Structures are given as structure tokens and as C-alpha cells.
Amino acid sequence: MLRASVCSVAFALLLSGPLAGPAGPTALEAQVTGPGPDGRWPLQPSSPVNRTLAPFMEGWYANEDGTYSISFGYLNLNQDTLEIPLGEDNFLEPAEFDGMQPTTFYPGHQRGVFAVDLPAVMKDQDVWWTLRKANGEVTKVPGRTRSNAYELDWLPRPHGSLPPLVSFDSDTEEGRGPPGIVAARALTVTAGSPLTVSINVREASERDRSDFRFFEPLSLRVLWSMHQGPGRVEFTRDESTPIVEEDEDPPGAETITVPDDEQRTVRVVATFSEPGEYMLRARVDNWRAPDSSNPDNCCWTNGYVRVTVR
């Protein structure tokens, strides 16, 4: 009974007190005179567009040949994919390292999208990646090897996971990890015509076959995406692509599951919307393993293919 009386009095004060009535502005109204500089009212959720796009340095590797590789990624907080062409709004400095960064930015935190290689004599050289969005917002990050906290390594993970090995055509060289490999031969196609793109993948992990989790080989996954280019790319399944019945919701044609750890050549069909210079990226991962995941910066390898569309 006492609680009901107190609540009634409080409600009456709310109706008749300084927060109510037409006599003058309320306390809240007196403080809020309009939207802020960004066009939003206080407590209004931020817009799903014009959110932050920021480059990231994911870490660096000391390579066996004495060189160093700096792995870069980005965070796109927008719901949509953004496009920023190479040039004054998307560049690396020093200029000798410019050119491998993406121009297509997918939503979320995309780790290890590309890497730059430093010769031993440039170990202490900072490599800056700068991005400028259409609204003028500028973000940049230095890639540097002077902090041990950011050092990554090529060692096997606790259950033997290593980055898969990737090559193209008859190339004898294989790439691994975020530095990956760029196909030696560029491809050419006409806009609107299908182009078959192939990549060789091989598992390099050192599994303990006596562990019940590894009695059967773990599959690799190949995810194709547009890395650079002025238009759009549509991926469709090549007839040689194995169909793996493992998901109730099967992935799109850009995602290919390699059902075992044997070396395989996998293919996808790409169709480009307009002429220009493109670069496709294939991310080959073994994230089905218990010790391999994107947040741990292991274990995947990038493969890149340049395509001239006429």
C-alpha cells in the first residue's frame, strides 16, 4: 500500500513538475537544441553508412631469407562494400610498396588481405597505408617491424596447422600466408564473357594421424573475391568443382571446398561487368582445424590473379 502511494505521488510530480506542461521548456529540451555536427540527435543510433573504414597492420613476419613481410588488413564498419581506387585516396608510402592493396572493401574486419615485403636493409622502414573516404575522412596506419608484440611466425600451431601452399598453372614457386603469391601470367577476357580461373592448392599442415580428430583429412576452403577493379565480378561454379554435401546452407559459387588434403587444382568462372584492370584474390584456408582461425592470424594463404578486361 505504501509503495503504491509513493508511486502515485512520484507520477503526479512527473506530470506537474518541471518536466511537464506548456509553461516553458523542460530540462531535457533546454539542453537539446538540435542535432549535433554530424547531423544526429543525442542517443540517435549512428547511420549504417558513412561509418569508419580503417586500415590495420595485422603483424609482421621474419622470413627465412632475411626479408620481412608486413601483413595488412582493414576494418569496414559499414554495412555495404566500399570502393576506393588506387591513387591519392588509397596509397602506400614509400611508393615502391604501393599497388597490392585492395580497392574493394568488404564489411567487417578483413585480416591479412595483402602484405608487403621489406629487404633486410629496410627492416626499420615504416610503410604507411592511407585511405580517404568519399566524405573526406582520412585514416592511416604504419606497417613496422620494430615491435615484438606484433611479430607473427611460420611455426606449426599446437595441432600442426600451417598455411596451405598455393601456386598457379605450371609455376614451380608456391606461396604461403598473407604474402601469398601473384600468378606469373595475367589473364585477358572480354567484358560479359566467362573466364575460367584456376589455382593449385596443397595442405602443408603436420597432423597427428593417431588423433581421432584427424583420422580423416580436413578439407581446405578457397574463397574468391574481387581485390581490385573498376566494375563488378560475378562468380559461378565450374563443372569440375567438387560438390561437398556438408552444409545445410551451401556457400556461394565463390567458395570452394576441397574435400581432402591432396594437392588439387580448383577452378571458378568469373564474369566481369566492364572493361579495365582487375585483380582477383583467392584466400585458401584450413579453418576447419581446431588450431586455425582468422582471429589467430592463421592459417590461410593469398593467391592473386591479374585480369585485363577488354
C-alpha positions in Angstrom: 0.0 0.0 0.0 2.8 2.4 0.9 4.6 1.5 -2.3 1.5 2.3 -4.4 1.1 5.7 -2.6 4.8 6.7 -3.2 4.5 5.7 -6.9 1.3 7.8 -7.2 3.0 10.8 -5.7 6.0 10.4 -8.0 3.8 10.1 -11.0 1.9 13.2 -10.1 5.1 15.2 -9.6 6.3 14.0 -13.0 3.1 15.3 -14.6 3.0 18.6 -12.8 6.7 19.3 -12.2 9.4 21.0 -14.3 9.4 18.2 -16.9 5.8 18.7 -17.9 3.4 21.4 -19.1 3.5 24.1 -21.8 4.7 26.8 -19.4 8.3 26.5 -20.5 11.0 24.2 -21.9 11.7 21.0 -20.0 15.2 20.3 -18.6 15.8 18.0 -21.4 14.6 20.4 -24.0 16.7 23.2 -22.6 19.8 21.1 -23.2 19.0 19.7 -26.6 18.6 22.5 -29.2 19.1 20.4 -32.3 21.2 17.7 -33.9 24.9 17.6 -33.5 27.6 18.4 -36.0 27.3 15.0 -37.6 23.5 15.5 -38.2 22.5 13.1 -35.4 20.4 13.9 -32.3 21.7 12.7 -29.0 21.3 9.0 -28.4 20.3 8.5 -32.0 21.9 5.4 -33.5 24.7 6.0 -36.0 23.8 5.7 -39.6 24.6 2.4 -41.3 26.5 4.4 -43.9 29.5 6.7 -43.6 30.9 4.7 -40.7 34.6 4.1 -40.2 36.9 2.4 -42.7 40.3 1.9 -41.2 43.5 0.1 -42.4 45.1 -2.2 -40.0 48.6 -3.6 -39.6 48.0 -7.2 -38.5 51.6 -8.1 -37.8 55.0 -8.9 -39.4 57.0 -12.0 -40.2 60.7 -12.6 -40.2 61.3 -14.7 -43.3 64.0 -17.4 -43.8 65.8 -15.4 -46.5 66.3 -12.4 -44.2 63.5 -10.4 -45.6 60.4 -9.2 -43.6 56.7 -9.3 -44.5 54.2 -6.9 -43.1 50.6 -8.1 -43.1 47.8 -5.6 -43.6 44.0 -5.8 -43.3 41.2 -3.4 -42.7 38.0 -2.8 -40.7 34.9 -1.6 -42.5 32.1 -0.8 -40.1 29.7 0.0 -42.9 27.0 -2.5 -44.0 28.0 -2.1 -47.6 31.1 -2.9 -49.6 33.1 0.3 -50.3 35.2 1.1 -53.4 38.3 3.3 -53.3 40.5 3.2 -56.4 44.3 3.3 -56.2 45.7 6.8 -56.2 45.5 9.8 -53.9 42.7 8.3 -51.8 44.3 4.8 -51.4 48.1 4.6 -51.4 51.1 3.1 -49.7 54.3 5.1 -48.9 57.1 4.7 -49.8 55.7 4.5 -53.3 57.8 1.4 -54.1 55.5 -0.6 -52.0 52.3 0.8 -53.5 49.9 -1.3 -55.7 49.0 -4.5 -53.9 46.4 -3.0 -51.5 42.7 -3.7 -52.2 40.3 -1.2 -53.8 37.3 -3.2 -52.7 36.5 -3.2 -49.0 34.0 -5.7 -47.7 32.2 -5.3 -44.4 33.8 -6.4 -41.2 37.4 -7.0 -40.1 39.3 -8.5 -43.0 42.7 -9.7 -41.8 45.8 -10.4 -43.8 44.4 -9.2 -47.1 47.8 -8.4 -48.5 51.4 -8.0 -47.4 54.5 -6.0 -48.4 58.0 -7.5 -48.3 60.9 -5.5 -46.9 64.5 -6.3 -47.7 66.8 -6.8 -44.7 68.4 -3.4 -45.1 64.9 -1.8 -44.8 63.9 -3.6 -41.7 63.3 -0.4 -39.8 61.4 1.3 -42.6 57.8 2.3 -41.9 55.3 1.6 -44.6 52.2 3.8 -44.3 48.8 2.8 -45.8 46.4 5.8 -46.2 42.7 5.7 -47.1 40.4 8.6 -47.8 36.6 8.0 -48.0 34.3 10.0 -50.2 33.2 12.1 -47.2 36.8 13.2 -46.7 37.5 11.1 -43.6 41.2 10.0 -43.7 42.6 7.0 -41.8 46.2 5.7 -42.0 48.3 3.1 -40.3 52.1 2.4 -40.2 53.4 -1.0 -41.0 56.5 -1.5 -39.0 58.7 -4.4 -37.7 60.1 -2.7 -34.6 57.6 -4.1 -32.1 57.9 -7.7 -31.0 54.3 -7.6 -29.8 53.2 -7.7 -33.5 55.6 -10.4 -34.6 53.9 -13.4 -36.3 55.6 -16.7 -37.1 55.6 -19.5 -39.6 55.7 -22.3 -36.9 53.1 -25.0 -36.8 50.2 -24.4 -34.5 49.5 -26.8 -31.5 47.8 -29.4 -33.7 50.1 -28.9 -36.7 48.2 -26.3 -38.7 50.3 -24.4 -41.3 49.2 -22.1 -44.1 48.3 -24.1 -47.2 50.6 -23.9 -50.2 49.3 -22.2 -53.4 50.5 -22.0 -56.9 49.2 -21.2 -60.4 49.4 -23.0 -63.7 52.8 -24.7 -64.1 54.6 -22.3 -61.7 57.1 -24.1 -59.6 57.0 -21.5 -56.9 54.4 -21.8 -54.1 53.1 -19.1 -51.9 52.1 -19.2 -48.3 50.4 -17.0 -45.7 49.2 -13.4 -46.2 52.2 -12.6 -48.6 50.9 -15.4 -50.8 51.7 -15.4 -54.5 50.8 -13.5 -57.6 50.2 -15.5 -60.8 53.0 -15.0 -63.2 50.6 -14.9 -66.2 47.9 -12.3 -66.4 44.6 -13.3 -68.0 42.6 -11.5 -70.7 38.9 -11.6 -71.3 36.0 -9.5 -72.8 33.5 -7.8 -70.5 30.5 -10.0 -70.1 32.2 -13.2 -71.2 33.0 -16.0 -68.7 36.6 -16.6 -67.7 37.8 -19.8 -66.0 40.4 -19.1 -63.3 42.3 -22.0 -61.7 44.5 -22.3 -58.7 46.6 -25.2 -57.2 46.2 -25.8 -53.5 48.1 -28.2 -51.2 47.8 -28.8 -47.5 51.1 -28.3 -45.6 49.9 -29.0 -42.1 51.6 -31.6 -39.9 48.8 -33.6 -38.4 49.0 -36.4 -35.8 47.0 -39.1 -37.6 46.7 -41.1 -34.3 44.5 -38.2 -33.0 40.8 -39.2 -33.6 40.1 -35.6 -34.9 42.5 -36.2 -37.8 41.7 -39.8 -38.8 40.1 -38.2 -41.8 41.7 -35.4 -43.8 40.4 -31.9 -43.1 39.1 -30.0 -46.1 40.6 -26.8 -47.4 38.4 -23.9 -48.4 39.0 -21.5 -51.3 37.2 -18.1 -51.2 37.4 -16.0 -54.4 36.8 -12.2 -54.3 37.5 -9.1 -56.2 40.6 -7.4 -54.8 40.9 -4.6 -57.3 38.9 -3.4 -60.3 36.6 -0.7 -61.7 33.5 -2.9 -62.0 31.8 -5.9 -60.6 32.7 -9.6 -60.8 30.2 -12.5 -60.7 31.5 -15.9 -59.8 29.8 -19.1 -61.0 30.7 -22.7 -60.4 33.0 -24.5 -62.8 31.7 -28.0 -63.7 34.9 -29.5 -62.4 34.4 -28.1 -58.9 33.6 -30.9 -56.4 30.3 -30.7 -54.6 30.7 -31.4 -50.9 27.5 -32.2 -49.0 28.5 -30.8 -45.6 26.3 -27.7 -45.1 22.6 -27.4 -44.9 23.1 -23.9 -46.3 25.7 -24.4 -49.1 28.0 -21.5 -49.8 28.0 -19.4 -53.0 30.0 -20.2 -56.1 32.9 -18.1 -54.9 33.5 -20.5 -52.1 35.0 -23.9 -53.0 35.5 -26.7 -50.5 38.4 -29.1 -51.3 37.3 -32.3 -49.7 40.7 -33.8 -48.8 44.3 -32.8 -48.2 45.6 -33.9 -51.6 47.1 -31.4 -54.0 44.3 -30.2 -56.2 43.6 -27.7 -59.0 40.3 -25.9 -58.3 38.5 -23.6 -60.8 35.9 -20.9 -60.7 34.2 -19.0 -63.5 34.4 -15.2 -63.3 32.4 -12.7 -65.4 33.3 -9.0 -65.4 30.8 -6.2 -65.8 33.0 -3.7 -67.6 36.5 -3.2 -69.1 39.5 -2.3 -67.0 42.4 -3.8 -65.0 41.3 -6.2 -62.2 42.9 -8.4 -59.6 41.2 -11.4 -58.1 42.1 -12.8 -54.7 41.8 -16.4 -53.6 42.0 -17.0 -49.8 42.9 -20.6 -49.2 42.3 -21.6 -45.5 42.1 -24.7 -43.3 39.9 -23.2 -40.6 38.1 -26.5 -40.0 41.1 -27.4 -37.9 40.8 -26.7 -34.1 44.0 -24.6 -34.1 43.4 -22.5 -37.2 41.3 -19.4 -37.3 41.1 -15.9 -38.7 41.5 -14.0 -35.3 44.6 -16.0 -34.7 46.2 -14.8 -38.0 46.5 -18.5 -39.1 46.2 -20.4 -41.3 45.5 -19.1 -44.8 47.3 -18.2 -48.0 46.5 -15.5 -50.5 46.7 -16.1 -54.3 46.2 -13.2 -56.7 45.4 -13.2 -60.4 45.6 -10.1 -62.6 42.9 -9.9 -65.3 42.7 -7.4 -68.2 39.1 -7.0 -69.3 38.6 -5.5 -72.8 
